[in-house]
Structures are given as structure tokens and as C-alpha cells.
Amino acid sequence: MIADTTHIKKVADAVQSWLQPDNNSLKQAIDRTVDEKLFSFHDIKHQILHLKNSLTEENLKKWVEHSGAPLPFSSDKTVLCLHAGNLPLVGLQDLLAVTLTGLNYRGKLSRKDPWLLPTLIQTLDEQGVPGERNYSTKLQDFRDQQSDAVIFAGSEESVTEVIHSLQNYGIADENTPRLMRTAHYSIAYITDHSERTMKDLTEAVFRYGGTGCRSVGIVVAPFSLNSQKCHFTDYVESFWLKNPQHNNPENDLFYRYATNKAVGIEQAWLDNFLIEETDKRPEDRFILHWIKGDEKTLLDIVNKYSNGLQSVYTSSGILPQSLFDRTEFEIDELWKAQKPDIWWKPDGVDTIEWLSKRFNSFGKAS
């Protein structure tokens, strides 16, 4: 079987209609999101402009081709998507994956991002795109509505609690297929400090305050932080003039800076962000770990901290030879860190491909 291009075009047309400047429902959702201080306008604008460029009919077809799935399924099966709320519209890829497959979508939206995604759902319904779509910010609203598959994006710490809640509410049981995605940081491997590289690195680290799983939490470079401190912070300050950081850290960050200073750790204090020359696992927000090293160093870091790693970025989008055989994380160009292709694989898994392996064209679990 091959993909139904008519169905893909119908989805693409609905998406483009949703992204039109005269879409008042989307504009109102953006205004409300900004007014409630959920996300900054410049971060939402960045996301919307990227989606306008990436969510084309051609790119949706490429995504389906990459997945190798025959779409849409003829199915009455329902997929529950539990969306994170760390970035504006972060659940959009899952919504589109379910819609392209022809399955029914049930979305548990984050209270941190409750207004934006429903405007796309509304447009898909208005345009008559096949599939049923329901959503809520409360999981209990889906009580006793059994789902046929669950897609989760969030913190590793919350997985057990989420599974327990799904069972308690009669939404999913231990046999329900689950795609649990918990990656929370990425690595940049740079070999020069050119203007292009430093600008791309700045965007990759500081967009969204570094809260996305594609956001860079570790930099491996052939030079020390101290040698580039002034050079790099100039780019950061320029970025922040146009894109002020939406959320600020607690006082603990300054205490960490003071502790680093006391023990002689090289660092750069940026008031609301800390860059430190350490090889620690990136677990805390508003911290970038800078590591001086080469491709062997990169290999060591990947091996040491692979759990939670989403992507490794290089200027070329190609890994050093010593990591050629690694497939458990995504490889991409540094400039695309915050502008991913629609077919990028969260936690290394293509969502459409995952769904296709669980439901055949007649909608039966495989």
C-alpha cells in the first residue's frame, strides 16, 4: 500500500489555513498565552514562523515517505497524547502524526500551553479532515474512555505517576501500547568559533530559556570557555536584546556560581544563566556545560550521559567517525536545533512509524 496523497493534501491545506495571518482564533490564542505570561511573544513568533516554512504539503509527504507507513489507516482506534508544556505548541507533531494516520486523537494538554493547539484542532475539524479529535487539560475528563495507544512526552520522574493515573481513570492498562519520551537535553560539538557557529550555538542554547529537549545543555569544543568567554557572551547579549529570557532562575543559581568560584571552576555568570566548564550531567535549568575536548571527548560524554540525550549537533550535521554507528539519538545540523524538520524523531522514534507498527490498515493492533 502507498500513502493517500489526497489525505495528506487535506491535512496540509488545513494547516496552511490555520497559519494564515487573518486567523483570528490563532491570534486570540497567542494574545491570551502572552497575557497570561505562559510564553513570550517572541518565542511564539519564532515557532509560528518556523511552522509556516516547515509544514508544507511537500514536507508532510516527505515525513510519510520517511516513515514508510501506508496512510491513512481505516480505523476507529484512538490515541491518547499527553503533551508537555515546556515549549509553545510542543505537542503539534504528535497531533499531526495521529491525524495523518487517520486515527482518532485524544489530547491531554498542558496547563502551561492550553490555548494554541486547540486552534489547529478547530481548523482540522472545520476543514473536514478525517478522524475524531477531543482534548482537555484534565486527564480525569477522559475517565473510562479506553485508549488504544498512549504517547507521552515529559519528565522521566513523572512516568510512574502518569501510568498509575491512566490505570486509575480506566484510560489505559498494562497492555496498552505506550510511547514514553523523556529526553531532555542535546549536545553541540563545535570545531571553530566563527560568527555563524557562535550565532547558531547561541540560538540552540538560549531559545526558550534552554527548556526544550533539543536545547543544547553541553558544548564540546577544542578550546576552553575562558578563551571564548567574552566572544560568546557578546552573541548571547545580542540575542537577549531581541529575545529576553521569559523565565528567570531561582537564587540557587547564584549560589552555584559562588560555589564554583570558591573551588576554582571556570565559568561565565550571565545573571539569568550560568555557563560552567564542567562535564556534569545536564540536570538543572539555566546552565550550560562547556567541555574542552575533541571527538574522543564527545564519544566519552555520549557514552556517559546517553540516558536523556535527544540530539547531537554539528555544523555539518555529520558525526565524527568514532560515532558513525550510533543510532539511539538524532544527528542534526546546529542551525536546525530550534528549527527541526517535521519528521524529526523525538527520543529516536518516528511517531508515524511507531503507530503504523501497532495498527494495520484495518485498525487492528499488531
Secondary structure, 3 states (H helix, E strand, C coil): CCCCHHHHHHHHHHHHHHCCCCCHHHHHHHHHHHHCCCCCHHHHHHHHHHHHHHCCHHHHHHHHHHHCCCCCCCCCCEEEEECCCCCCCCCHHHHHHHHHHCCEEEEECCCCCCCHHHHHHHHHHHCCCCCCEEEECCHHHHCCCCCCEEEEECCHHHHHHHHHHHHHCCCCCCCCCEEEECCCEEEEECCCCCHHHHHHHHHHHHHHHHCCCCCEEEEEECCCHHHHHHHHHHHHHHHHHHCCCCCCCCCHHHHHHHHHHHHCCCEEECCCCEEECCCCCCCCCCEEEEEECCHHHHHHHHHHCCCCEEEEEECCCCCCHHHCCCCCCEEEEHHHCCCCCCCCCHHHCCHHHHHHHHECCCCCEC
